[in-house]
Amino acid sequence: SVEVPLYVTFHFINAYEERDEDGRVTAVIADCCEHYANTDILEKLRLNNLRSFNGEDVLPDARVGRFRIPFDGSPYGTLEAALDPNEHGRGMDMCSINPNYLGKKYRYAYACGAH
């Protein structure tokens, strides 16, 4: 097993194997819409809160997070931003990719966002 930092996500975007120059798998890369380990989103997404819109943004920030789960025997993985939320937007979720790239390295993702 491998430990990763705390996180909150509802949707993973894609995952694929990272390989070295000899073709050996060195890690699994898994991208998700990550809510900064902030569990407040569970309360904010209750239906009564969403229906009682009072002009405030009830959706917490989210980012595209990238897990790197190593296969080198290390007990720890990493989680970092795959995209800069200041450049690409905050509150991103419901991400998807071209299904031809599922399980493969990819370049583009499509997402919903809210302000």
Residue pairs with C-beta under 8 A, 6 or more apart in sequence:
1 75
2 69
2 70
2 74
2 75
2 76
2 77
3 75
3 76
3 77
4 67
4 69
4 76
4 77
4 78
4 79
5 37
5 78
5 79
6 37
7 32
7 34
7 35
7 36
7 37
7 65
7 79
8 34
8 35
8 36
8 37
8 38
8 39
8 41
8 42
9 32
9 33
9 34
9 35
9 65
10 33
10 93
11 32
11 33
11 93
11 94
11 95
12 30
12 31
12 32
13 31
13 32
13 33
13 64
13 95
13 96
13 97
13 109
14 30
14 31
14 97
14 101
14 102
14 103
14 104
14 106
14 109
15 28
15 29
15 30
15 31
15 103
16 28
16 29
16 103
16 104
16 105
16 106
17 25
17 27
17 28
17 29
18 25
18 26
18 27
18 28
18 29
18 68
19 25
19 26
20 26
25 71
26 70
26 71
26 72
27 68
27 69
27 70
27 71
27 72
28 67
28 68
28 69
28 71
29 66
29 67
29 68
29 69
29 105
30 66
30 67
30 69
31 64
31 65
31 66
31 67
31 82
31 95
31 109
32 64
32 65
32 67
32 95
33 62
33 63
33 64
33 65
33 92
33 93
33 94
33 95
33 111
34 62
34 63
34 64
34 65
34 79
35 41
35 60
35 61
35 62
36 60
36 61
36 62
36 63
38 60
40 60
41 59
41 60
43 49
44 58
44 59
44 60
45 59
49 58
50 58
57 91
57 114
57 115
59 91
59 114
60 91
61 85
61 90
61 91
62 85
62 90
62 91
62 92
62 93
63 81
63 82
63 83
63 85
63 90
63 92
64 81
64 82
64 83
64 88
64 92
64 95
64 109
64 111
65 79
65 80
65 81
65 82
66 79
66 80
66 81
66 82
67 77
67 78
67 79
68 77
68 78
68 80
69 77
70 76
70 77
85 92
89 111
89 113
90 113
91 113
91 114
91 115
92 111
92 112
92 113
93 111
93 112
93 113
94 111
94 112
95 109
95 110
95 111
96 109
96 110
96 111
97 106
97 108
97 109
97 110
98 106
98 108
